[in-house]
């Protein structure tokens, strides 16, 4: 006996000559038509490869949107919405990390069938990923030259390079709320990469030594540590996916591949938030 069909309720909209449809609202014709495999003959698994990177770029767009808002909230001393934004970014990061498990189903034999068709295109050229790193403090003006042929991407990166990072704004927030942040941090050239400042560690330690008194700052510090840890987990998962797919071959964009990705694991956005852990609980 066939199962009964669920009735379509009378109130469900059916006429989209005038009404806005789901597909038009989301521009699904553009999104679903944006996958253009280049392998000849077209290889089955290239669609997976394209979609993995396209969806990552969509999530990175949202990460940038949220980090801009976090930075603006911190500048206005609105810590609670800033923390809400960081919480959302953390969930996006987990999604991005888990996505590597899908790409990891691509075996070396399968990838080898279409890798040569990618030419010199590489994830290293993701300007949104680079903008996220800039917004978190890992700035590198040399990266701008990669995007000389894309004025819009270069403009986005210049803006992220020359604006305070999320950490810059957080440290300014701490200063405005009575914490003795070293003046050279407050006056630093924000277009340069953030560097460890030993004078900030006692300031952060003071926050951790009395969480009750400094609860909001204490919570914000831990949110930032979560964010960096998630970023490192994403980097590590990226490295291991590349390693299992191409071994130690050079990257399509010219990098050394796995060795290049491994060096990124040593990068840190918020060095004092990690350095302070060695000092906590140690007698003065």
One Martini backbone bead per residue (centre of mass of N, CA, C, O) as a GRO file, in nm:
protein
  284
    1UNK     BB    1   0.095   0.037   0.024
    2UNK     BB    2   0.074   0.356  -0.018
    3UNK     BB    3   0.170   0.637   0.092
    4UNK     BB    4   0.065   0.916   0.212
    5UNK     BB    5   0.020   1.229   0.110
    6UNK     BB    6   0.102   1.537   0.168
    7UNK     BB    7  -0.069   1.807   0.190
    8UNK     BB    8  -0.131   2.106   0.027
    9UNK     BB    9  -0.173   2.394   0.141
   10UNK     BB   10  -0.368   2.663   0.061
   11UNK     BB   11  -0.152   2.894   0.168
   12UNK     BB   12   0.044   2.821  -0.042
   13UNK     BB   13   0.255   2.961  -0.253
   14UNK     BB   14   0.244   2.957  -0.636
   15UNK     BB   15   0.274   3.255  -0.736
   16UNK     BB   16   0.575   3.409  -0.916
   17UNK     BB   17   0.517   3.662  -1.098
   18UNK     BB   18   0.524   3.858  -0.827
   19UNK     BB   19   0.640   3.692  -0.623
   20UNK     BB   20   0.890   3.604  -0.412
   21UNK     BB   21   1.133   3.375  -0.450
   22UNK     BB   22   1.373   3.173  -0.340
   23UNK     BB   23   1.555   3.175  -0.595
   24UNK     BB   24   1.562   3.487  -0.635
   25UNK     BB   25   1.663   3.575  -0.359
   26UNK     BB   26   1.937   3.378  -0.396
   27UNK     BB   27   2.038   3.343  -0.686
   28UNK     BB   28   2.054   3.037  -0.794
   29UNK     BB   29   2.132   3.061  -1.091
   30UNK     BB   30   2.417   3.175  -1.022
   31UNK     BB   31   2.526   2.974  -0.813
   32UNK     BB   32   2.460   2.696  -0.977
   33UNK     BB   33   2.623   2.834  -1.241
   34UNK     BB   34   2.939   2.859  -1.102
   35UNK     BB   35   3.025   2.576  -1.226
   36UNK     BB   36   3.349   2.526  -1.412
   37UNK     BB   37   3.489   2.291  -1.544
   38UNK     BB   38   3.831   2.218  -1.698
   39UNK     BB   39   3.826   1.938  -1.765
   40UNK     BB   40   3.962   1.696  -2.023
   41UNK     BB   41   3.756   1.535  -1.947
   42UNK     BB   42   3.519   1.557  -1.731
   43UNK     BB   43   3.553   1.526  -1.392
   44UNK     BB   44   3.367   1.420  -1.136
   45UNK     BB   45   3.549   1.557  -0.884
   46UNK     BB   46   3.557   1.865  -0.956
   47UNK     BB   47   3.300   1.962  -0.818
   48UNK     BB   48   3.394   1.926  -0.532
   49UNK     BB   49   3.634   2.120  -0.548
   50UNK     BB   50   3.473   2.373  -0.615
   51UNK     BB   51   3.261   2.374  -0.382
   52UNK     BB   52   3.454   2.383  -0.147
   53UNK     BB   53   3.569   2.671  -0.224
   54UNK     BB   54   3.309   2.832  -0.253
   55UNK     BB   55   3.196   2.788   0.034
   56UNK     BB   56   3.437   2.907   0.179
   57UNK     BB   57   3.402   3.194   0.061
   58UNK     BB   58   3.126   3.247   0.185
   59UNK     BB   59   3.218   3.221   0.480
   60UNK     BB   60   3.437   3.442   0.464
   61UNK     BB   61   3.243   3.670   0.411
   62UNK     BB   62   3.108   3.645   0.692
   63UNK     BB   63   3.355   3.683   0.866
   64UNK     BB   64   3.415   3.971   0.772
   65UNK     BB   65   3.145   4.094   0.853
   66UNK     BB   66   3.179   4.027   1.160
   67UNK     BB   67   3.459   4.159   1.216
   68UNK     BB   68   3.374   4.445   1.152
   69UNK     BB   69   3.163   4.459   1.378
   70UNK     BB   70   3.347   4.397   1.614
   71UNK     BB   71   3.535   4.637   1.577
   72UNK     BB   72   3.313   4.856   1.606
   73UNK     BB   73   3.217   4.779   1.890
   74UNK     BB   74   3.485   4.821   2.037
   75UNK     BB   75   3.515   5.126   1.960
   76UNK     BB   76   3.222   5.168   2.132
   77UNK     BB   77   3.212   4.973   2.391
   78UNK     BB   78   3.052   4.709   2.267
   79UNK     BB   79   3.101   4.406   2.391
   80UNK     BB   80   2.861   4.214   2.359
   81UNK     BB   81   2.828   4.220   2.044
   82UNK     BB   82   3.120   4.133   1.996
   83UNK     BB   83   3.091   3.850   2.127
   84UNK     BB   84   2.867   3.753   1.943
   85UNK     BB   85   3.037   3.767   1.685
   86UNK     BB   86   3.258   3.568   1.776
   87UNK     BB   87   3.070   3.327   1.812
   88UNK     BB   88   2.993   3.308   1.514
   89UNK     BB   89   3.275   3.266   1.400
   90UNK     BB   90   3.329   2.998   1.546
   91UNK     BB   91   3.111   2.839   1.393
   92UNK     BB   92   3.228   2.882   1.114
   93UNK     BB   93   3.501   2.749   1.166
   94UNK     BB   94   3.389   2.465   1.217
   95UNK     BB   95   3.271   2.431   0.937
   96UNK     BB   96   3.535   2.469   0.777
   97UNK     BB   97   3.684   2.231   0.908
   98UNK     BB   98   3.477   2.001   0.837
   99UNK     BB   99   3.499   2.025   0.522
  100UNK     BB  100   3.765   1.863   0.486
  101UNK     BB  101   3.629   1.577   0.499
  102UNK     BB  102   3.519   1.591   0.212
  103UNK     BB  103   3.784   1.638   0.050
  104UNK     BB  104   3.923   1.373   0.170
  105UNK     BB  105   3.768   1.182  -0.044
  106UNK     BB  106   3.994   1.268  -0.227
  107UNK     BB  107   4.201   1.104  -0.407
  108UNK     BB  108   4.500   1.098  -0.562
  109UNK     BB  109   4.392   0.972  -0.826
  110UNK     BB  110   4.159   1.170  -0.872
  111UNK     BB  111   4.316   1.441  -0.866
  112UNK     BB  112   4.521   1.371  -1.099
  113UNK     BB  113   4.304   1.395  -1.334
  114UNK     BB  114   4.276   1.745  -1.280
  115UNK     BB  115   4.514   1.923  -1.168
  116UNK     BB  116   4.654   2.033  -1.435
  117UNK     BB  117   4.400   2.230  -1.503
  118UNK     BB  118   4.457   2.458  -1.276
  119UNK     BB  119   4.735   2.552  -1.292
  120UNK     BB  120   4.800   2.851  -1.087
  121UNK     BB  121   4.579   2.792  -0.909
  122UNK     BB  122   4.512   2.902  -0.559
  123UNK     BB  123   4.440   2.941  -0.224
  124UNK     BB  124   4.661   3.162  -0.183
  125UNK     BB  125   4.461   3.367  -0.364
  126UNK     BB  126   4.279   3.435  -0.125
  127UNK     BB  127   4.158   3.743  -0.032
  128UNK     BB  128   3.975   3.673   0.210
  129UNK     BB  129   4.174   3.522   0.380
  130UNK     BB  130   4.376   3.756   0.396
  131UNK     BB  131   4.178   3.954   0.534
  132UNK     BB  132   4.143   3.796   0.791
  133UNK     BB  133   4.436   3.809   0.880
  134UNK     BB  134   4.451   4.115   0.889
  135UNK     BB  135   4.213   4.153   1.103
  136UNK     BB  136   4.402   3.975   1.318
  137UNK     BB  137   4.728   4.093   1.245
  138UNK     BB  138   4.841   3.936   0.981
  139UNK     BB  139   5.042   4.145   0.818
  140UNK     BB  140   5.121   4.187   0.446
  141UNK     BB  141   5.209   4.392   0.194
  142UNK     BB  142   5.320   4.184  -0.021
  143UNK     BB  143   5.032   4.061  -0.096
  144UNK     BB  144   4.919   4.279  -0.293
  145UNK     BB  145   5.063   4.186  -0.565
  146UNK     BB  146   4.866   3.940  -0.623
  147UNK     BB  147   4.620   4.182  -0.689
  148UNK     BB  148   4.677   4.373  -0.943
  149UNK     BB  149   4.441   4.229  -1.134
  150UNK     BB  150   4.239   4.310  -0.869
  151UNK     BB  151   4.105   4.590  -0.752
  152UNK     BB  152   3.893   4.494  -0.543
  153UNK     BB  153   4.078   4.312  -0.375
  154UNK     BB  154   4.293   4.526  -0.312
  155UNK     BB  155   4.107   4.723  -0.164
  156UNK     BB  156   4.024   4.534   0.064
  157UNK     BB  157   4.319   4.489   0.168
  158UNK     BB  158   4.395   4.779   0.228
  159UNK     BB  159   4.181   4.827   0.439
  160UNK     BB  160   4.279   4.596   0.632
  161UNK     BB  161   4.571   4.702   0.663
  162UNK     BB  162   4.499   5.015   0.766
  163UNK     BB  163   4.337   4.896   0.982
  164UNK     BB  164   4.246   4.798   1.264
  165UNK     BB  165   4.245   4.540   1.447
  166UNK     BB  166   4.081   4.355   1.667
  167UNK     BB  167   4.313   4.371   1.876
  168UNK     BB  168   4.356   4.670   1.877
  169UNK     BB  169   4.066   4.736   1.980
  170UNK     BB  170   4.085   4.574   2.240
  171UNK     BB  171   4.326   4.729   2.367
  172UNK     BB  172   4.181   5.000   2.368
  173UNK     BB  173   3.955   4.911   2.547
  174UNK     BB  174   4.126   4.847   2.794
  175UNK     BB  175   4.236   5.131   2.835
  176UNK     BB  176   3.951   5.272   2.872
  177UNK     BB  177   3.918   5.045   3.130
  178UNK     BB  178   4.204   5.077   3.314
  179UNK     BB  179   4.432   4.953   3.147
  180UNK     BB  180   4.800   4.929   3.118
  181UNK     BB  181   4.859   4.991   2.820
  182UNK     BB  182   5.099   5.030   2.619
  183UNK     BB  183   5.162   5.306   2.425
  184UNK     BB  184   5.298   5.166   2.174
  185UNK     BB  185   5.039   5.013   2.097
  186UNK     BB  186   4.843   5.257   2.057
  187UNK     BB  187   5.073   5.397   1.839
  188UNK     BB  188   5.086   5.206   1.625
  189UNK     BB  189   5.131   5.066   1.315
  190UNK     BB  190   4.857   4.899   1.177
  191UNK     BB  191   5.003   4.795   0.899
  192UNK     BB  192   5.150   4.618   1.083
  193UNK     BB  193   5.245   4.358   1.234
  194UNK     BB  194   5.189   4.204   1.512
  195UNK     BB  195   5.380   4.225   1.821
  196UNK     BB  196   5.525   4.126   2.082
  197UNK     BB  197   5.454   4.247   2.430
  198UNK     BB  198   5.577   4.225   2.742
  199UNK     BB  199   5.409   4.465   2.880
  200UNK     BB  200   5.121   4.313   2.846
  201UNK     BB  201   5.122   4.062   3.029
  202UNK     BB  202   5.057   4.190   3.312
  203UNK     BB  203   4.782   4.295   3.224
  204UNK     BB  204   4.654   4.020   3.160
  205UNK     BB  205   4.713   3.893   3.435
  206UNK     BB  206   4.529   4.081   3.598
  207UNK     BB  207   4.272   3.968   3.474
  208UNK     BB  208   4.319   3.662   3.558
  209UNK     BB  209   4.356   3.711   3.874
  210UNK     BB  210   4.052   3.878   3.846
  211UNK     BB  211   3.767   3.783   3.711
  212UNK     BB  212   3.543   3.925   3.870
  213UNK     BB  213   3.641   4.219   3.816
  214UNK     BB  214   3.718   4.126   3.486
  215UNK     BB  215   3.502   3.967   3.323
  216UNK     BB  216   3.476   4.091   3.037
  217UNK     BB  217   3.777   4.076   2.963
  218UNK     BB  218   3.812   3.776   3.025
  219UNK     BB  219   3.608   3.673   2.815
  220UNK     BB  220   3.740   3.803   2.567
  221UNK     BB  221   4.007   3.654   2.581
  222UNK     BB  222   3.881   3.367   2.544
  223UNK     BB  223   3.750   3.421   2.269
  224UNK     BB  224   4.018   3.476   2.120
  225UNK     BB  225   4.143   3.202   2.176
  226UNK     BB  226   3.932   3.039   2.032
  227UNK     BB  227   3.974   3.164   1.755
  228UNK     BB  228   4.271   3.080   1.722
  229UNK     BB  229   4.235   2.778   1.761
  230UNK     BB  230   4.046   2.739   1.520
  231UNK     BB  231   4.248   2.836   1.311
  232UNK     BB  232   4.459   2.612   1.365
  233UNK     BB  233   4.274   2.374   1.300
  234UNK     BB  234   4.229   2.454   1.010
  235UNK     BB  235   4.524   2.446   0.920
  236UNK     BB  236   4.574   2.150   0.994
  237UNK     BB  237   4.352   2.025   0.817
  238UNK     BB  238   4.466   2.131   0.558
  239UNK     BB  239   4.738   1.996   0.566
  240UNK     BB  240   4.629   1.695   0.585
  241UNK     BB  241   4.471   1.702   0.319
  242UNK     BB  242   4.708   1.762   0.134
  243UNK     BB  243   4.889   1.524   0.217
  244UNK     BB  244   4.676   1.293   0.130
  245UNK     BB  245   4.658   1.401  -0.179
  246UNK     BB  246   4.989   1.510  -0.259
  247UNK     BB  247   5.179   1.526  -0.039
  248UNK     BB  248   5.505   1.682  -0.142
  249UNK     BB  249   5.407   1.861  -0.341
  250UNK     BB  250   5.368   2.123  -0.514
  251UNK     BB  251   5.195   2.387  -0.554
  252UNK     BB  252   5.010   2.544  -0.798
  253UNK     BB  253   5.127   2.841  -0.693
  254UNK     BB  254   5.448   2.753  -0.592
  255UNK     BB  255   5.460   2.621  -0.342
  256UNK     BB  256   5.575   2.370  -0.108
  257UNK     BB  257   5.315   2.313   0.050
  258UNK     BB  258   5.324   2.152   0.334
  259UNK     BB  259   5.562   2.319   0.443
  260UNK     BB  260   5.417   2.590   0.422
  261UNK     BB  261   5.172   2.517   0.607
  262UNK     BB  262   5.339   2.448   0.863
  263UNK     BB  263   5.447   2.740   0.921
  264UNK     BB  264   5.161   2.861   0.998
  265UNK     BB  265   5.147   2.726   1.290
  266UNK     BB  266   5.344   2.964   1.416
  267UNK     BB  267   5.125   3.157   1.402
  268UNK     BB  268   5.007   3.461   1.574
  269UNK     BB  269   4.771   3.697   1.699
  270UNK     BB  270   4.774   3.657   2.045
  271UNK     BB  271   5.046   3.626   2.224
  272UNK     BB  272   4.972   3.720   2.524
  273UNK     BB  273   4.735   3.508   2.567
  274UNK     BB  274   4.959   3.280   2.587
  275UNK     BB  275   5.191   3.383   2.771
  276UNK     BB  276   5.020   3.413   3.039
  277UNK     BB  277   4.998   3.105   3.115
  278UNK     BB  278   5.286   3.088   3.245
  279UNK     BB  279   5.215   3.308   3.484
  280UNK     BB  280   4.989   3.164   3.601
  281UNK     BB  281   5.043   3.080   3.943
  282UNK     BB  282   5.299   3.247   3.980
  283UNK     BB  283   5.495   3.368   4.194
  284UNK     BB  284   5.621   3.696   4.251
   0.00000   0.00000   0.00000
